[in-house]
């Protein structure tokens, strides 16, 4: 489908979204909003030089949310034909009349809604890629990985292309539309044999096809990472300085975002409850959520309630500045929405981050390792042993032992444990930030942690 055809189709969806809201009002809804989405995807997987999987999908989905007083209900459908709108709206209103009251439910405040002109975030690349091209890219990446000395097998390679268009309309008069494309390449390599094997990989995900890393580069790095983990040693249990490589340090920013999610705060299930204005990190540490980043993987001009997107500093100079809020959690907490509502076609809005970035520090990872003397560089994490209610942290990991700024040997079959509050307070970001995903961070020193090994 050409770019012009896509725009025309989304305009048609916008008209249907507005018609569905009108149908809800005619059926007796006091307020209503609807989100209509159109998505399509094509993905190809190969293994050992052969096509393993080829999947494609395309379809529309709509979700209608209605309010009758303080009661609300949501219905969803894959049928976007206007002929069924009246019946769909009547069913939604009937469900809402039977629902319990919710003191915090409702549409976003009209004063918070995005205006008629939205920022061009360059989120859509009209390039068309067919299955033959995707297969060739995946095969090239896999071949590059297998060419690395020490690599003995392929864990598979993958290439995909997708596009997504969304229309939001509300009875408050808001109507907005945006579209996003996505291109990805990935490969997993396996080095060694028997019980001494090590698996690792690399991937690239971009809004624009031209920005993707070359298949051969992805495959080569995946192979080098897998081979570098061979002959890993075990370590004795001890307290040791720990550095998270930038491949895994983004998880720390992700834990922060989850802990300051307004839904968790409202439920009182976060260890950061009541911490606005508290010093959580060292001086100079900045963590920002930016839904307006050009070509950002989770960028958008407005949230799923129509609220204007804006940059938000979660942490500034080490101090917690804000929670991530939608309209309902903001009302419950007596705060202002931050424009982070996210929803599917069949669910109510809830807070969700966009593009999270932990900003660079001053020292390089090599300088950190040199100054620490010895310690652990973590490159892979296993499991999900993070309790956001208490802040307790415990995860399996792989990585490298370092001494005097130099990597000495790979290590495996270990765990690291601590508490997120302590890790945050000790955290020092390095200066090697790379913007590859929706959540990005440089390598980070996180203080001494308990290493569980022999």
ZIBEL-V746611 format. One record per residue. SS is DSSP state (helix for helix, strand for strand, loop for the rest). D_CENTER is the distance of its C-alpha to the mean C-alpha in whole Angstrom. Layout:
<<SS | D_CENTER> <SS | D_CENTER>>
This chain:
<<loop | 27> <loop | 28> <helix | 26> <helix | 29> <helix | 29> <helix | 25> <helix | 26> <helix | 29> <helix | 27> <helix | 25> <helix | 28> <helix | 29> <helix | 26> <helix | 26> <helix | 30> <helix | 29> <helix | 27> <helix | 29> <helix | 32> <helix | 30> <helix | 30> <helix | 34> <helix | 34> <helix | 33> <helix | 35> <helix | 38> <loop | 37> <loop | 38> <loop | 34> <loop | 34> <strand | 31> <strand | 28> <strand | 25> <strand | 24> <strand | 20> <strand | 21> <strand | 19> <strand | 20> <strand | 18> <strand | 19> <strand | 18> <strand | 20> <strand | 20> <strand | 22> <strand | 22> <strand | 25> <strand | 27> <loop | 30> <loop | 31> <strand | 31> <strand | 29> <strand | 27> <strand | 25> <strand | 25> <strand | 23> <strand | 22> <strand | 22> <strand | 22> <strand | 23> <strand | 23> <strand | 21> <strand | 23> <strand | 22> <strand | 25> <strand | 25> <strand | 29> <strand | 30> <strand | 34> <loop | 35> <loop | 32> <strand | 31> <strand | 29> <strand | 27> <strand | 25> <strand | 26> <strand | 24> <strand | 26> <loop | 25> <loop | 28> <loop | 28> <loop | 32> <helix | 34> <helix | 36> <helix | 35> <helix | 33> <helix | 36> <helix | 36> <helix | 32> <helix | 33> <helix | 36> <helix | 34> <helix | 31> <helix | 34> <helix | 36> <helix | 33> <helix | 32> <helix | 36> <helix | 35> <loop | 32> <loop | 33> <loop | 32> <loop | 29> <loop | 30> <loop | 27> <loop | 26> <loop | 26> <loop | 25> <loop | 24> <loop | 27> <helix | 28> <helix | 28> <helix | 24> <strand | 24> <loop | 23> <loop | 26> <loop | 27> <loop | 26> <loop | 23> <loop | 21> <loop | 21> <loop | 17> <loop | 18> <loop | 16> <loop | 18> <loop | 20> <loop | 23> <loop | 23> <loop | 24> <loop | 24> <loop | 26> <helix | 26> <helix | 29> <helix | 27> <helix | 24> <helix | 26> <helix | 28> <helix | 25> <helix | 23> <helix | 27> <helix | 27> <helix | 24> <helix | 26> <helix | 29> <helix | 28> <helix | 27> <helix | 30> <loop | 32> <loop | 31> <loop | 34> <loop | 33> <strand | 30> <strand | 32> <strand | 30> <strand | 27> <strand | 24> <strand | 23> <strand | 21> <strand | 19> <strand | 19> <strand | 17> <strand | 17> <strand | 16> <strand | 17> <strand | 16> <strand | 18> <strand | 18> <strand | 21> <strand | 21> <strand | 25> <strand | 26> <loop | 30> <loop | 30> <loop | 30> <loop | 26> <strand | 25> <strand | 22> <strand | 21> <strand | 18> <strand | 17> <strand | 15> <strand | 15> <strand | 13> <strand | 15> <strand | 15> <strand | 17> <strand | 17> <strand | 20> <strand | 21> <strand | 24> <strand | 27> <strand | 29> <loop | 32> <loop | 34> <helix | 35> <helix | 33> <helix | 33> <loop | 30> <strand | 27> <strand | 23> <strand | 21> <strand | 19> <strand | 17> <strand | 15> <strand | 14> <strand | 12> <strand | 13> <loop | 14> <loop | 17> <helix | 19> <helix | 22> <helix | 19> <loop | 18> <loop | 20> <loop | 23> <helix | 23> <helix | 26> <helix | 24> <helix | 21> <helix | 23> <helix | 26> <helix | 23> <helix | 22> <helix | 26> <helix | 26> <helix | 24> <helix | 25> <helix | 29> <helix | 28> <loop | 27> <loop | 31> <loop | 33> <loop | 31> <strand | 33> <loop | 33> <loop | 33> <loop | 35> <loop | 33> <strand | 33> <strand | 32> <strand | 30> <strand | 28> <strand | 25> <strand | 23> <strand | 19> <loop | 18> <helix | 16> <helix | 14> <helix | 14> <helix | 14> <helix | 10> <helix | 10> <helix | 13> <helix | 11> <helix | 8> <helix | 12> <helix | 13> <helix | 10> <helix | 11> <helix | 15> <loop | 15> <strand | 14> <helix | 17> <helix | 17> <helix | 18> <helix | 20> <helix | 22> <helix | 22> <loop | 23> <loop | 21> <loop | 20> <loop | 21> <loop | 21> <loop | 23> <loop | 25> <loop | 24> <loop | 23> <loop | 26> <loop | 26> <strand | 26> <loop | 23> <loop | 22> <loop | 25> <loop | 27> <loop | 25> <loop | 21> <loop | 19> <strand | 15> <strand | 14> <strand | 11> <loop | 12> <loop | 12> <loop | 15> <loop | 14> <loop | 16> <loop | 14> <loop | 11> <loop | 8> <loop | 7> <loop | 11> <loop | 13> <loop | 17> <strand | 17> <loop | 15> <loop | 16> <loop | 19> <loop | 20> <strand | 20> <strand | 20> <loop | 16> <loop | 17> <loop | 16> <strand | 16> <strand | 17> <strand | 16> <strand | 18> <strand | 21> <loop | 24> <loop | 23> <strand | 23> <strand | 21> <loop | 21> <loop | 19> <loop | 17> <strand | 14> <loop | 16> <loop | 17> <helix | 21> <helix | 22> <helix | 21> <helix | 22> <helix | 25> <helix | 25> <loop | 25> <loop | 27> <loop | 25> <loop | 23> <loop | 20> <loop | 18> <loop | 16> <loop | 13> <strand | 14> <strand | 12> <loop | 14> <loop | 15> <loop | 19> <loop | 20> <loop | 18> <loop | 19> <loop | 17> <strand | 15> <strand | 13> <loop | 9> <loop | 7> <loop | 7> <loop | 7> <strand | 8> <strand | 11> <strand | 14> <loop | 17> <loop | 20> <loop | 23> <loop | 26> <loop | 27> <loop | 26> <helix | 25> <helix | 28> <helix | 30> <helix | 28> <helix | 29> <helix | 33> <helix | 33> <helix | 32> <loop | 35> <strand | 33> <strand | 30> <strand | 27> <strand | 24> <strand | 21> <strand | 19> <strand | 18> <strand | 17> <strand | 18> <loop | 18> <loop | 16> <loop | 19> <strand | 17> <loop | 19> <loop | 18> <loop | 21> <loop | 23> <loop | 21> <strand | 22> <strand | 20> <strand | 22> <strand | 20> <strand | 22> <strand | 21> <strand | 23> <strand | 24> <strand | 27> <strand | 30> <strand | 31> <strand | 34> <loop | 35> <loop | 32> <strand | 33> <strand | 31> <strand | 33> <strand | 32> <strand | 29> <strand | 29> <strand | 27> <strand | 28> <strand | 27> <strand | 25> <strand | 24> <strand | 24> <strand | 24> <strand | 23> <helix | 20> <helix | 22> <helix | 25> <helix | 22> <helix | 20> <helix | 24> <helix | 25> <loop | 22> <strand | 23> <strand | 20> <loop | 22> <loop | 22> <loop | 20> <loop | 17> <loop | 15> <loop | 13> <loop | 11> <loop | 7> <loop | 5> <strand | 6> <strand | 10> <strand | 13> <loop | 17> <loop | 18> <strand | 19> <strand | 23> <strand | 22> <strand | 26> <strand | 28> <strand | 27> <strand | 29> <strand | 28> <strand | 30> <loop | 31> <loop | 35>>
